[in-house]
């Protein structure tokens, strides 16, 4: 993830909150193909391919796929957060000698024109205030015949969890009023709404003539209330100054989730993400 200006600096000063969100999917996903493996499946690089990742986060894409990365490839992994790059460096230590890690803003790529055959922005673009600049920069550093791979989520992804939180907040503020329906999805997930599966292609076509959409469908079947509590705590400061779940609410929210799971056995949540392949 890129912690560029506007993405909530506390979110990505280290990997702890990011890891909590990853753990939810890793523990409870039902798609037999893990997300990082699926992302790598979409890459088409030639011998001696040069790859740039914008907002590499913890380096998970390359850690998971290390045995599949051709020895001839050159990887440049960038992130604007020193803390995230430190985690990448720790995880990737010894995996490959042809990986370079650099602090860099995805909106100001410090490389010359046509330097890379593959450019990747994995769940990054919706964080960026100057997203159109980052997209234009990705095109600038892409070689002729290369591809920009930008991933994101659907506006409907994890809607069941957002509805659960909305119901909890409604009950907590007014035990006597009827619980209203779920919030509008654009208000429930404003960060992804900036660049989602629903609107990302149109933004990318401003810079790229060809944009192909590929879908990764999954469902989470969650049986641990603490995993949901941890997920929502990890969203604090996803936008600077925003607290999704405050400390005083944690106990009551855990009890609320546990009661729902006791009734239903598990909590199911749709997890729909995908990739735009741009040429």
N, C-alpha and C positions, 0 to 999 in steps of 0.2 A: 504494500500500500504506500502511496505517496502522501507524505504529510505536508504538502505544500500549503501555502498561505490560504486560510479559509477552511481547512479540513479539520480543525480542532487540534491544537498542538499537543494537548495532554493525551490525546488518543494514541499517538504514534511516537511518543518520546521513548518508549520501549515496547516490547512485543506482548506484554501481559494481556491487554484487552483484545488485541487481535487474536491471540492464541485461544482465548475463551470462546470466541465465535467459531473458530476453526474446529475446536473440540466438539461443539454441539453437532456439527455435521459429521465429523469423523466417527462419533459414537453411535449416532442414530440414523444415518443415511441408509436407504434401502437399495439405491442404485449400485449394482455390483462393480461398476467402473468408477473408481475414485475421481473426484473433480480434477486434481492435478494431472493424473494420467490421461484423462479425456482431453484436457487442454493441450498436452504435448502431442496427442494423437493428431491434432489439427495442423501442426507445424509441418511445413514442407521445405526443407532446406537442402541445398546441394552440398557436395564435397567442399570443405573449406568455408562453410557458411559463417557469416558474421551476424551475431544476434545481439540486439539491445533490448533490455527489459526496463520499462519505466515504472518506478514504484515497486521494487522487487520484494519489499517487506522482509520476511524472514528467510527468503530464498527457498521456500517450500517447493515451488515448481521444479527446481533443479535437484533438490535433495531427494524427492520422491522418484524422479526420473533419471537419476545419475547413471544407472547402467545403460540407459538408452541414448545418451548424448554421444554423438560421434566424436571421436578423438580429434578430428580435424576442425571441429567447430570452435569459434572464438566467442565467448560470452562476456558481455559487459552488463553488469547488473547495477542499476542506479536506484537511489531513493533520496528524498530530501531529509530524511531523519537519520541522524548519526546512530541513534539507539537501535533502529531497525536494521541498519547495515551491520552493526556489531553482532546482532543475533544471526544475520545471514553468514557473516564471517565465521562464527562459531559452528554453525550447522554444516557449512560447506567445507570446513577445514579438512584437507586431505582428499576431498572427492575429485578434484580436478585442478590441474595446474594452469588451465587455460581460461580461468574465470577472473575477471577484473571487477572490483566493487568500487563505485564512486558515488560521492554525494552530489546530487544533481536535481534541479527543478525540472520536472517534465515539461513545463511551459517555456523553458529556455534551455534547449538541448545543446550541450557544449561539444558538438561534433560537426565536422564539415558535411556538405551536401553529399548524398548518395554513399554514405559510409556503411550501411547495413543492408543485408538481404532480408532479415526478419526484425520487426519491431513489435514488442508485446506491451500491452497495458492491461494487466489482469486485475479487474475490479478497482480501477484507479480513477477513470475519467470523471465519474460523478462527484468526486471530491474537489475538482479543480475549478476555481473561480474564472480562469481564463481558458476554458476547455477548448474553444475554437483555436486558440494559439497552440495548445499542446497537440491538437490534431494536425494542424498545419506544419508544426515542427516534425512530427512523426513522418509526414509525407516528404518533407525536405531531406531528411537523412536516409530515406529509403532508396535503394537502388532500383533501376528500371527492371521490372519483372519480379520485384520483391513483394512482400505482403506485410500489412499492419494488422495485428491480431488484437482486438479490443474486446474484453469480456465485461459482462455486467449481469444484473439480475432483472427479473420481471417485477413490475409494480405489485404483482399478486404474490410474489414469493414470500413465504412466512407470514402471510396475512392472518392465519389462524393464531399465531403468537401475538400479533399486534392487537387482534380482537380480544384475546385473553387479557392483555394488559389494560385495554380500554374498559373492559367490564369490571376489572378489579378497581380501577380508579373511580369508576362510576359508583360502585357499591361503597367504596371507602368515603366518598364525599357526601353521599346521601343514601343512607340505608333504607329510607322510606320511598324514594322515587323509583319508578320503573327504570330498568337498565336500558339505555338507548341502543339503537342498532350500531353496528360497527362504523368507525369513522371513515370518511372518504379516503380512498387509498392514497391520493396525492398528499394528504395531510399526514397520513400514518407513516409514510416512508419518504420524507422529503429529500433525503440525500440521494437515494437511488433515482428518484423522480427526475433529477437533473440530467441523467443519462441512463436510460433504462432500455430493456429489450423493445419497449413500445416506441421510444422516440430516438434511440441512438442512431439508427441507420440514416435518418434524415439529416442529422448533424454531420455524420461522416461523409455524406454525399456532397457536402460543401467543398470538400478537398479531394475526394476520391471518386473516380468514375465508376468503379465496380465495388459493390458492397454485398457480400453474401452472408446471410444469417444462419447460424447453426445453433440448435437448441439442445440443452442438457436438462433432462427432466429427472426429478428425484422426489422422494417423500421421506420426511423424518417421522419416525415413530418413537416418541420420547417417553421414557418411563421413570426418569429421575427428576423430581422437582428442583433439585439444586442446580441441575444443568440449565434449566430455564431461568432461574434466579441469576446465575452467573452470566448468562447471555445478556440479560437486560442491564445488569451492572456494567457490562463491557460497553454498552452503548452510551453511557454517560460521557459527555463532551464529544460525541460524534459530530455535533455542531457546537462550536465554542460557546460555553456557558449553559448548555442544555443538560439537565439532569433527568434521565428517564426513570430511574428508580433510586430514591434517596435511602440512606441508611435506616431511617426511622420506619420505612415501609417494608423492609426486607422480610422480617418475621411474618407479618400479616400476609404478604404476597406469597411467601412459601407455603403457608397454610392454605391459602386460596387455591394454589396450583395442586397441592397434595390432595385436597378434597375433590378437585375435578378429576384427577387421575384415579382416585379411589372409586369414583363413580363410573368412569369410562374405561379404566384399565390402562390406557395410554393416551397420549396426546399426539395427534397426527398433524403435520404441517407440510404443505406443498412447498417444495424448494425448486424453483425454476430459474435457471441461469442459461447463459449462452454466450456465443462469440460472434462478432462481426469480423469477417475476413475481407480486408480492403486492399484493392490493387489500383 
